[in-house]
Structure formats: structure tokens, C-alpha cells
Amino acid sequence: MSEEGDKLRLLAENADEEEEIREDMKNASWLSSQTLDDEEAIVKNLAKEFNLSLTDAKKSMTPFPGTYTIENANIPSMVKKLRKHRRTLKGEHKIQFTKGIDNLIYAYSDHLESCIKSIYWLSPYEKPLRKMGFNEAELHKLYKMKSGEMRQEIVDILCKYWEAELNKCDCEYNKKYSSHHKTMINSKKKFRDTLKAFYTRESMGDKLNKGIIDAVCDYPGISSRQILESLHPKIQKRTTTRTIAKAVTKLNIAVCDEQYFKLPDLFKKDLYSYCAAFIDSDGYITMDKNYSPRVGMVATGDRGKAFLTELQKSLGIGRLVLDEKSPQGTRPVNRLNFYSQGEVTELLTKCRPHFRMKGGQADLLLELIRMKKSYKKADWYKGRCNEIFKLMKWNNHSENPNYDWSQYEINVENISKYNDNCKVSIMDDLENISKGKYEGEQVDEAIDDLEEVSEKYDLDSHGWESVDDASDYLFEHKGPQGEEE
């Protein structure tokens, strides 16, 4: 039975891998067919074509492989050292050592092949590209070219080389042959000059930021002293723990009790989308027996403490409850709670478009708060509050087959009736009527003011013409037309 289960799991894994490969091939085929445009425009088109978010579209782009190094040395320099050492060897040791060098070269060739494949906009021009002569750093420069103009310039050089090469093959050794050969040499030179002019060298600050992020991602909860010790020796000499503490403020890294944790990228890009996802997965939206709204997020351990502390700073609302004892005796529990009606309304209104699981609970609380603010004297207020309470319990516990509904006198068969009895449309109508009355009262007051002017001043026909001109001016520049202009 266990062998059959293992086989089924293996088949499922293979099916998932096959589906991922097909998706990657589909994306690669689509990318290679695109015109030479800016990277940003291509990502937007990719998101539109495959119905993805911009973040997912960027992630689906093939990344450039990491630098291939051995003991902080690149492969060409390492091969050079190994060949130099090979001169000291003899016999079988030299033969085995040579095979090891060859295997390293083959592996590096595969790495360069992956680098070329990651430059999707050059996939139709791989043949002339391979004849240009390049190293890993130059391929990385090509990958970093995000401008459509730069890409067009590179492709134009490759096409001229390719065309001259094809024409050269059809020529005898004459002036035309020499002309095509010269064009190929000039194209190669221009290719290298263009790459040299494209500056992509990382500054010391960029290297420091990359080192900090790598250390924090690899070892969550690391201290500034440990980050400093993990950096490259050259960066260590120019860095202190104080420098690291200043740098992390710009790197989307949270600090709690001198421990560093990397925050998700969505935290800064779209705060309320992140909050909605947090509440959906590790939060709650509910109300107590007194019909008071309750919203909160729960996280455990030092990492959760850092996240919630940073989240409260960014939102500017909420109350932190930190380091509570866990009922299971595990890591301490941390909470970010929202109790006041104003805070709950602000949070849920901004998070509502992003909820995927608890949108219904959010709508119920927003309806309840609106009722509590303006409709406590309505005949239907108490009854609807009780219905919202029961609906909230149903939405939060409907997936639990053992939940005791009788403790709150909830009849499951009436849940759909409670949903249909929503009072939002009634409140909208009442507010529109009161708003219309208010605007009508303002019009009446304005007319009364005009009548007082006519009674207060004894004007001749010329004076009344001036007043008429003034009223026209006010209407054109201060009224609805003036506001539109």
C-alpha cells in the first residue's frame, strides 16, 4: 500500500513539474515573439496576456543565473590556476587532474548557456551573439539592458554582422569578400564598445545592501554584529554596525529587540493588500455579545513580533499585545487588535477590495458600525444587530461540523434570510433623502438673501444691470461651471 502511495505521489509531482515546464515554455515562446520594447512595457503586456498581476509577471521572467565562483574566484581565473598547478604533476595524477579541469569547463559552459537563455529578447539572434565572444560579466550587462533603444542598438549590430557573414559565404575571395569581412570586424568592435559604455558596476553601497539582505533572508533574527561578520572582507573594512542599522531602514527590514527580519515586498508596495492577506490567513473579524466590533492579527515568536510592530507603525492605528503565553506552551503569541469603530472602519474599508476569504465578515462589521453611528433609534436596529451577530458566527464557524449553534440560538435554515435582510440599501436611501433636504434648505436661504438685497438697496435700471452682470460672473467662476474649469 505504501509503495502504491509513493508511486502516486511521484506521478503527482511529475505532473506538477510537467505543468510548470509547459508554462515556462509558453512564457518563453511569447517573450521571444515580442518587439524590442522597454522591459516595463513587456512585463505589462505579459501580465495582460496571461491574466497575471504585475508582481507575478515579473517573477515569471527568467532570472539571470547567479555568479559561478569557487572560493570567491571566477571560473576562468580558477581554470588558469589549475592549469598552472597541473604543470607540477606527472603520470596518472596529471591525467585525472586534466579530466577534473575539463569537467569544470563543461559545467561552466552549461552555466553560460543558461545565461544566454535568460536574455529572452536575444533568443532569435543567438547565432550571431555566440560569435561575438563574451564572458559572464558581459552577458550580465546584456541582461541588465532594460531600455528598448539599447536593445535595438545591440540587435542592429548583430544583424549587420549576421548579414555580412551570410554574404561573405556566397562570395569568392575578392573586394566584396574583403568588404563583408571588414563589416564583421567592425560589428564585433562596435558590439564590445557598446557593452563597455553600458555601466552596470555595483557601488559599495549596493554591495552592502545586497549583503545585508542575503544575511537577513538566510538567517532571520540575525544581529547587526552577525551581519557584519557575514559580509565580504572588503565590505567589512568599510562598514560598522551603526552603518548597518542605518541601511536597514531603506531595505524593508524590521528590527525588534536588536534582531533583523526581512519584510515581504508587498508590505511596502501595497500595505492594505498585505493586511488583507494577513487577516485572511492569521487574523480574525468578529464581534462580541454586546455587538462591539473586533478585528485582529495574530503572529507568534520574535519574527511575528517584529512584523506586527512594523505593521502598527505603518498603519498608525491598532493596539499591540506582545509576548502572551501560548496555551500550548510553545512560542509567545503577539496580537495587533483594532477595537474602536473608527479604526475598524478605516482598516476594513481600505482592505475590503483585497479580501479573498473574509470579505463577508468585513461587510457585516461595516454595516453594523454604520447602524450604530446613525440608526440606533430605528425600529429594525436591535433585530438587525442580532441577525448580524448570528451571521458573523456562521461565517466564522460554518466549516466546523461540530460547532454548537444552539448556544447562540442560531437556526441554520434562517441564515439565507438574514443575508437578504441587509440594511445598507435602506441606509443609503435615507441618507440621500436627508442630503436632498439639506441642499433644498440651502437654495431657499440663498433666495431669501437675494430678496433682502432688493429690499435694502434702492437701485435704478443701470444699477440692476450691474448686479445682473455680477451674478453672471459669480455663476460662471464660482458656480458648477467654474468648478469644472
TIMI-265721 format. One record per atom (N, C-alpha, C): x negated, y negated, z. Coordinates in steps of 0.05 Angstrom, whole numbers, plus 5000, padded with zeros to 4 digits. Example, Ala and Ser with C-alpha at 12.3 -4.5 7.8 and 13.67 -1.06 7.14 Angstrom:
473651145156
475450905156
473650665156
474350455142
472750215143
474249995157
***
This chain:
498350245000
500050005000
498349755000
496149765016
494349525018
492949484991
492149714977
490849684951
492649554931
495249634931
497149514913
497449214919
497549154945
497748864952
495348704943
492948824946
490548694936
490648644906
491548844892
491748824863
493748604855
496048594869
498048384863
496948104868
495548084891
494347824898
492247744877
490647934868
488647884848
489947794822
492147924814
493547844790
494647564792
495747504816
496847234820
494647024818
492247084830
490046894829
489146864800
488947084785
488147064757
490146904741
492746934747
494846784733
494546484738
493946414764
493546134771
491146024757
488946174756
486546084743
487046044713
488546234701
489146214672
490745964666
492745914684
494345674680
492745414682
490845414702
489145174705
487345134681
486245354670
484545344646
486145234623
488645334620
490245234598
490844934600
491444854625
491944564629
489444404623
487144494631
484644354626
484144344596
484544564582
484244564553
486144374539
488644364549
490644184538
489743894541
488843824566
487943554571
485543484553
483543674552
481143624536
481843584506
483643744496
484543714468
485843444463
487543364482
488843104480
486842874481
484942894500
482942674503
481142644479
480342874467
478542864444
479942744419
482642744419
484142634396
484742334399
483942214422
484541934427
482641744412
483641504406
481941304394
479941204414
477841064405
475740964422
476740704436
477940744459
479040524474
477840514502
478640304518
477640284545
478540524562
476940594581
477640824599
480340784612
480840534622
483340484636
485740524619
485640444594
487940484576
488340774570
486240934567
486441214562
487741364585
486941284610
488041414634
491041354636
491841114629
494741044630
496241204609
495141234585
496441404564
496641694573
494441794586
494442074595
496642114616
496941924635
499041944655
501841944643
502141774622
504741764608
505342014592
503242124579
503642354562
504342604578
503042644601
503542884617
505142834642
506442604644
508142534666
506742564693
504442424695
502842434719
502642154732
501942144757
501241894770
498441804760
497841554763
495141454755
492941604771
493441644797
491441784813
490942064803
493142214797
492842494786
491542494759
492242284743
491042264716
487942224718
487142054736
484242004740
482842264750
484242414768
483042654778
482742874756
484542864736
484543064715
482343014695
481142774695
478942724677
476542884686
475043004667
472843174673
470643004687
469743084711
467642934724
464943004713
463042814716
460342874708
458943054729
457643264720
456443454739
454343304757
454043404781
452143284800
449243324790
447443154800
444643164791
443443434799
442043554780
440743814784
437943764795
437543824820
434943774832
434144014849
431544034854
430344234872
428344084889
428944084916
427243944935
426843654926
429143524920
429143234912
427543174887
426943374871
425543334845
427343434822
427343284800
428943374777
427643614763
429143744746
428243994735
425843964716
425843764698
423543734681
420843704696
420943534717
418443504733
417743754749
419843904758
419344154772
418144364753
419144374728
418044564708
415144504702
414644244701
411844154696
409944254718
410844224743
409244314766
408844614766
411044754759
410945054759
409045144737
409045024714
407245104692
404345044700
404044824714
401244764723
400344974743
402145064761
401445264780
400945534767
402345584744
402145844730
399245884720
397845674715
395045704705
393245844726
394145834751
392445964772
393046254775
395146354761
395946634763
394846804740
394847074745
393947254725
395647514725
395647654703
396847914702
399847914705
400848114720
403748154724
405047914739
403547804758
404647564773
405247334753
403447294734
403847074715
406247134697
406647384689
408947454672
411547414687
411747504712
414147464728
414647174733
412547024738
412846734743
413946594718
412946674695
413846564669
416846614665
417746864672
420546924669
422246744687
421246694712
422646524730
422946244719
420846134707
420945874694
422945864672
422946084655
424846094633
427746094643
428246254664
430946254676
431845984686
429945834697
430545564707
431245384683
429745414661
430245244637
433045314625
433745574625
436345654614
438645544631
438245554658
440245444675
440545144672
438345004668
438444714663
439744654637
439244824617
440544784591
443644804593
444544994609
447445024615
448444774629
446844664647
447644424661
447944184642
445944154624
446143934604
448543974586
449144234580
451544284563
454044194577
454244234603
456544144619
456643834619
454343714620
454243414620
455343304594
454543444572
455543354545
458643394543
459643614553
462443674552
464143474568
462943364589
464343174606
464842904593
463242844571
463542594557
465542644534
468142634541
470242724523
470442554498
469742304499
470042134475
467942184454
465842334462
463742404442
464042694432
466242834440
466543114432
466643154402
467842964386
467843004357
465042954344
463242834360
460642754349
458242894363
458843134373
456743284388
454343354370
454843414345
452743504327
450543284324
451243034316
449142834315
448042754342
449742774363
448742704390
446442884399
446643144393
444643334402
441943284388
441943144365
439443094351
438142824358
439542684376
438442424385
436142454405
436042674420
434042704441
434942544465
435342684487
436442554511
435642704536
435942574559
435542714584
438142684601
438142784625
440542784642
441342494649
439442324655
440042044662
441341904639
440441954614
441641814591
444441924586
444942174590
447642284587
449542154608
448442104632
450041984653
450741694645
448941554632
449541284622
451841294602
451741494584
453941524564
456541574579
456441734599
458941794615
460041544628
458141374637
458941134652
460040914634
459840944607
460840744589
463840744588
465140544601
468040544602
469240344582
467540174571
468539974552
468940094524
471140024511
471740114484
469740014464
468739764468
466839654449
464139804450
463239864474
460740014477
460940284465
463140414469
463640684458
463640674427
464940474416
464940444387
462240394375
460540244390
457840194381
456240454380
456440614401
455040874401
455941054379
458541074375
459641254355
458841154327
458740894323
457840784297
454940864291
453240854311
450440934307
450241234300
451741404315
451741694310
452841754282
454841614273
456041664246
454041584224
452641364228
450641284208
448441494206
447541584229
445541804229
446542044215
448942124222
450142374210
450542344180
451442114171
451842074142
449142084128
447141944139
444441954126
443342234125
443742384146
442742664147
444142834125
446742804121
448142954101
447242874073
446942614069
446042524042
443142614037
441542624058
438742704055
438442994046
440343154055
440243444048
440843484018
442343304006
443043333978
441043193959
439043073971
437142923954
434543073950
433243023927
430543113923
428642913937
426142983937
424142813951
423642573932
425042353937
424742103921
425341863939
425841633926
426441393942
428941413959
431041543948
433441573963
433041743988
431441953984
430742124007
429341964029
427441804020
425941634040
427841434053
429641324038
431541124049
433341254070
434341494064
436041634084
434441704109
431941794104
430241874127
429741624145
429241394132
428741154147
431241074163
433641104151
436141044165
436441224190
435741474187
435941654210
434041574233
431541494225
429641404246
430641144259
431640964244
432740704255
435140754273
436840954265
439241014281
438341124309
436341304308
435341414333
434241194351
432741004339
431540784354
433640614366
435740554350
437840374359
439440514382
439740774379
441140934400
439740904427
437040934426
435540924451
435540634462
435340434444
435340154453
438040084466
440240194455
442840134466
443140254494
442040494497
442140624524
440440474544
438140374535
436340224553
437739964562
439239844544
440539584550
442939624569
443939874570
446239924588
445139994615
445439804634
444239824660
446139964679
445340194690
447040334709
445540414735
443240294739
441740364762
443140284788
443340464807
444640404832
442840234850
444140034863
442739874882
442340024908
440639924925
440140054951
442740064967
444339844965
446939844979
448840064970
448940104943
450640314932
449640594941
447040634942
445940884952
446540934981
446440714997
447140735025
450040815029
451840675014
454640735016
455241025008
454041114987
454441394978
453441585000
451141535012
450141705033
451941715057
453041485065
454841475088
457341635082
458541595058
461041735052
460542045051
458342125039
457742415037
457442535065
456042385083
455542485110
458142505126
459842305123
462442305138
464342515128
464342555101
466042765089
465143045097
462543085097
461443345103
461643415133
461343205150
461443255179
463243045193
465943085192
467742905205
467142875235
467342635245
466742585273
463742525278
462242495257
459342445259
458942165271
456642125285
456041855296
454241705277
453941445282
452241275265
449341375266
448341465289
445641565292
445241815274
447241995275
447042235258
447142175228
448841965221
448941885193
446241785184
444941625201
442341515195
440341735190
440341945207
438442165204
438942325179
441442325169
442142485145
441442345119
440742085120
440241935095
437442005084
437141935058
434541975045
432341815059
429941925061
427841775076
427341485067
427641445040
427241165030
429340975040
431841085042
434040915052
433840885082
432941085096
432641075125
430940845134
428740795119
426840595126
428040315126
430140275109
431340005106
434039985120
434740185136
437440195148
437240225178
439240115192
439440155221
442340235227
442840315252
445540395259
447440165258
446439925263
448139685261
448939635232
447039685213
447739655184
449839845176
449740095186
451740295180
454440215191
454540115216
457040025228
458439805212
456839625200
457939415183
458939525156
457439715145
458039825119
460639975119
461240125140
463640305140
466240145139
466239885146
468639735146
469739695117
467939725097
468739695069
469039955055
468640175069
468640445056
471040615063
473140495074
475540645081
474940865100
473340795121
472540985142
473540885169
474841055184
475840985210
473841055232
473740885252
471840925275
473440945300
473041155316
474441195341
472441325361
471941185383
470141285403
467341355391
466441165374
463841195360
463641445342
465941545334
466041765315
467241655288
466141755266
466941655240
468541865224
470741775213
472541955197
473241815171
473141965149
473941855123
476941855120
478141625114
480941605109
481641675080
484041775075
484741835047
484741585030
484141605004
484141374987
486841234985
489041394988
491741284986
492241095009
490741125032
491140955055
490940665048
488940585033
488540305025
490040235000
490240424981
491540354956
494540314959
495840474974
498740454978
499440545006
499340355025
499640425054
502340555060
504440455048
507140555055
507640825042
506440875019
506641145007
505241345025
502941275036
501541445055
503141495080
504441275091
506041305115
508441495110
509641465086
511941645080
511041935079
508741985066
507742255065
507042365093
505942185110
505342265137
507842345153
509942175151
512442225165
513742485154
513642515128
514842765116
513543015127
510843005131
509443255139
509043275169
508243055182
507543065211
508942845226
511342785220
512742575234
515642645239
517242455249
520042515254
521642255251
524142285243
526142075241
528642175255
529342055278
531642165293
532941935309
534742015327
536041825346
536841975371
536941825393
537741955419
540741945423
541642045446
544542055452
545741785455
544141585460
545141305462
545141165435
544641315414
544641215387
542341015382
540041055396
537740885392
535941015371
534940865351
533240975330
530541055341
529441265330
526741365338
525241465313
522941345308
521141435286
518341465297
516941665289
514241705299
512541885281
509941865286
507942045272
506242175293
505542425288
504142585308
501642695295
499342675309
496842795300
495242885324
493543085320
492043205342
489043145339
487643165361
484743145361
483642865356
481042845354
479742585350
480242475323
480342645303
480942555275
483742425274
485742565286
488442455286
488642195302
487142175324
487041925339
485941695323
483741745308
482641535291
484541455269
485941645256
487841585235
490141405245
491341485268
493641345278
492841065288
490441035300
489440775309
489140585285
487940695264
487540525240
490140465226
492040655227
494640615215
496240395230
496040385256
497440175271
496239905265
493539895263
492239635256
493239535229
493439715209
494239635182
497139555181
498939695195
501839635195
502439395212
501039355234
501539135252
503939175270
505039425270
507339485287
506939765298
508639835317
508540105329
507040105355
507540325371
506240355397
504740615398
502240595405
500540835406
500740975433
500941245432
500841415456
498641615450
496341595464
493941745457
493241955479
492042165470
490842375487
492842495506
495242565496
497242715512
496343005513
497043135535
496443425537
498243585519
497043775505
498543945487
499944165503
502544225497
503944435512
502544705509
501144745486
499745005482
496944995494
496144775506
493444755517
491244725497
491944635472
489944605451
488944315450
488344215427
487343945425
489343735434
488443505445
490343305454
492043195432
494543115439
496443015419
496542715420
496642595396
496842295394
499342235378
500642005386
503141925373
503041635366
504341565344
504841285337
507941255334
509141125354
512041115356
513140835348
515540835337
516940595330
519740605343
520240415361
522740425377
524640195370
523639955366
525339725362
526739735335
529139625333
530639625308
529139485286
527839255293
526339105273
524039265261
522539395278
520239555268
521139795251
523239925261
524340165246
525340075219
526839855218
527939755192
525639685173
523639535183
521339455166
519939705155
519339895172
517840135163
519440305143
521940365150
523540545133
524340415107
524840155107
525440015082
523140035062
520739995072
518339995054
517540275047
518040475064
517340745058
519440895042
521840795042
524140945030
523641045002
522440874983
522140984956
520141214954
518541254975
516441464974
517141714989
519341725004
520141965018
520842184999
519942435005
520742664989
522442865005
522242855032
523643045048
525542915068
524842685078
526442555100
527842295091
528342275065
529842045055
532642025067
533942255070
536642255081
536742155109
534842235126
534642135154
534141835154
532441745136
531741455135
534241295128
535841395109
538341255101
540341235125
540441455140
542341465163
541441255184
538841245190
537941045210
538340765201
537840705176
538240435165
541140355166
542940545161
545840495163
546540435192
545440595211
546040565239
545140295249
542740215243
541639955252
543339725241
544139745216
545739535204
548439515219
549539735226
552139735241
551739615268
549539685282
549139595309
548639285310
547539175288
547038895288
549538725283
551338815266
553538635258
556338755260
556639005266
559339125265
560039285289
559139205313
559739345337
562739325345
564039115335
566839075342
568739205322
567639315301
569339445280
570639695292
573139755282
574639985292
573140245287
571740255265
570440505258
567640535269
566540345285
563740345294
563040595310
564540645332
563740865350
564041135336
566141165321
566541415307
564341475287
563541265272
561441305252
558741355266
558241225289
555741275303
555541575311
557741685320
557741965328
557342145303
558442065280
558042225256
555142215247
553941975249
551041945241
549342115259
549942125286
548442285305
548542585297
550942675289
551242955281
549843015255
550042815236
548642855210
545642865214
544642695232
541742695238
540842965248
542343085267
541743345277
541743555255
543743535238
544043725216
541643705197
540843465189
538643425171
535943525183
535643495209
533143565222
532943855229
535243995232
535144275242
536744475224
537544395201
539244565184
537744815175
535044805174
533445035164
532945235187
533745165211
533445355234
535945515238
535845775231
538345935232
539245985261
537545945281
538246005309
538945755325
539245525311
539745275325
542645285336
542945195361
545545195374
547044935369
548844935349
550344695341
552444615362
553344805377
555544755396
554644565419
552044545425
551244365446
551844075440
552044005414
552743735407
555543715394
557143935397
559843955386
559843895356
558044025342
557843985313
559144215299
561144145282
562444345265
561144335238
559644535230
558044535206
559844495181
562344575182
564144555159
564844255154
564544085174
565343805170
562943625162
560643745158
558243575151
558643425125
559743555105
560143415079
562043175082
564043205100
565942985105
564542745117
562642805135
561142585148
559442435127
558342585109
556742455088
558442275070
560842365064
562642205047
563741955061
563441945088
564641725103
562641505108
560641475091
558541275094
559740995093
558840815110
560040545112
558340325099
556340405084
554540205071
556040035051
557740165035
559240005014
561239815028
562539905050
564339725064
562839485076
560539535087
558939315098
558039125076
557339225053
556639055030
558938875022
561338995020
563738835012
564238615033
564138685058
564738485079
562638255078
560138325074
558038115073
558337945048
559238055026
559637895002
561937705005
564037795019
566337615024
565537385042
564037445063
563237225082
561237035068
559637145050
557836965035
559336785016
561436885003
563036724985
564536505001
565536565025
566836365041
564836145049
562436225055
560436025063
559735835040
559435945016
558935774993
561235594986
563735694990
566135524985
566235295005
565535345030
565535135050
563434915043
561135005032
559134805024
560134625002
561534744982
562634584960
564634374970
566334464989
568334275000
566934045014
564834105029
563433895044
562133695024
561033795002
559733624982
561833434969
564133544963
566333374952
567133154972
567433234997
568133035018
566132815020
563532885017
561432675018
561732484995
562432584971
562732414948
565132224951
567232324963
569632154968
568931924988
567231995008
566431785027
564731565014
563131644994
561531454979
563331264964
565431364951
567231194935
568831004953
569431094978
570830914996
569030705009
566430775013
564630605027
563630375009
563230424983
562030224965
564030134945
564129864941
565929744920
564229694895
564329874877
562629864853
564229784828
562929624810
564229564784
563529794765
564529754740
564129964720
561230014714
559529804714
556629854709
555330014732
556229954756
555230104779
555930394779
558530444771
559430724769
557930874747
557130744725
555630864704
552830954715
551630774732
549030844744
549231084762
551431084778
551931314796
552231574780
553731554757
554131784740
551531884728
549731694720
547131774709
545531914731
545631804755
544131924777
545132204783
547732244782
548832514788
547932714766
547832614740
546932784718
544032864722
542432674731
539532724736
539232934758
540732904780
540633094802
541433374793
543533384777
544433654767
542333784750
541033624732
539033744714
536433824728
535633664749
533033714761
533133854788
535433834802
535633944829
537634174830
539334194810
541434404810
540334664798
542134844790
541335104780
539535094755
540134904737
538434874713
535634794720
535434594739
532734504747
531134724761
532434904777
531035124790
530035314769
531535364748
530635554727
528235444713
528235174707
525935054694
523435074711
***
